[in-house]
Amino acid sequence: MATARLARAAPAAAGAALHAAGGRLPLPGGDTEIDWKAYMAQVEGVINGTYDYTQLQGDTGPLVYPAGFVYIFMGLYYATGRGTDIRMAQHIFAVLYLATLLLVFLIYHQTCKVPPFVFFFMCCASYRVHSIFVLRLFNDPVAMALLFLSINLLLAQRWGWGCCCFSLAVSVKMNVLLFAPGLLFLLLMQFGFRGALPKLGICAVLQVVLGLPFLLENPIGYLSRSFDLGRQFLFRWTVNWRFLPEALFLHRAFHLALLAAHLTLLLLFALCKWHRTGESILSLLKDPSKRKVPPQPLTPNQIISTLFTSNFIGICFSRSLHYQFYVWYFHTLPYLLWATPARWLTHLLRLLVLGLIELSWNTYPSTSCSSAALHICHAVILLQLWLGPQPFPRSIQHSKKAH
């Protein structure tokens, strides 16, 4: 029944996406694309035989995405007449949007946590998300579609294939690494250190295989460009830190403080919310059969909660959020708001938080008020995740002793 309701929502979502384009897909030559021409110029350089990443450029700057991005957008290059048929590209991204919704619905169907009426807002109420997919043709939706495919495979206990798709998503855009701490925790909990190594090896080997032509040409250039963790963001595009002075926004000490806060909160959640068996967290390194508390199969809510929370913490402490980054967590927000029972957070208040987040992302250019509102909403969600009960119960160890 729930699946049928979700399936019926997909055509409405497609209609909403077209409505975001004024009821039609813009014609080639319109001003809806931002990075598409740059993407096409960058992959055209590869097609012409340039494998040195430091020599690959587009209208908006150098190529800064890993090799998976190159291969996928090379396919789009040929499918759209060398990037000139923007209408075709937008139709392809409309299909990608519907496929992403299907993957998200399959995830939510296994949780039974979010009331059905919330999916209307996910499908039809976000002008910004429709624009990112159908009008702007960014690579972020491609990475997130692969990420949601990976989560579906993890939920089906296909851990090897899930890690493979996860690595493929990382190869399109590095933001997917925000899910990595949660994935590492789940792998250690499920398999222990030695059992997790082959899964981590799949992720690493795929990155090497995809990047091999570029690594052979200029390994330092490829790694420094495609995995540049210190890249500076422009203050003019920030959505989340507009209320700060630009000098502070660009200051290295501010970036290090955000990184420290990010890692600290991840550690606190891992110690206090995810790992609740009573043993030391170092017990995760042991083979599961040798732990004092025998492992239980991970439930869908344990997998989803850990991954979504890991990503959300990273977004809260991001050095900058640009408008296309909204898709990094938009489809996870209903789960984060509704999966944890909290009497003080009614349905109306949760919808208000969703609405304020949407409003913040739709305010262009961002203002001090819109950025502050976004942080307040993030703080509310973090507080609920911290105070609410988690899918990892403390009572496992005691129940095992009783038996």
Salt bridges, closest charged atoms under 4 A:
ASP140 OD2 - LYS173 NZ 2.72
